[in-house]
Amino acid sequence: YWKPRGVICTTDTRIAGNIIDAVKHSKRIFPVGRLDKDTSGLILLTSDGRLPNSILRASGKKSKEYRVEVNKAITDRHLVMLREGVLIT
């Protein structure tokens, strides 16, 4: 599913703009992973809830790789900062 901006990757249908209502699938589905509300992109969906649960469980931590586009040149200092890690709060 290509998630448009504004759709929230939650299965809680009480939340407006949730992915379940956006997809309108006839059966129960689960997103595999998440994309931010303001992000558009490919997100996998499954009817098997065990898959996203096993991926998202703390004991199953996986390294993640992100591809982004930026609107200005990346400097060596930017690369150093990124290699040191980005704190997400």
Buried (B, 14 or more C-beta within 10 A) or exposed (E): BEBEEEBBBBBEEEEEEBBBEBBEEEEEBBBBEBBEEEBEEEBEBEEEEEEBEEEEEEEEEEEEEEEEEEEEEEEEEEEEEEEEEEEEE
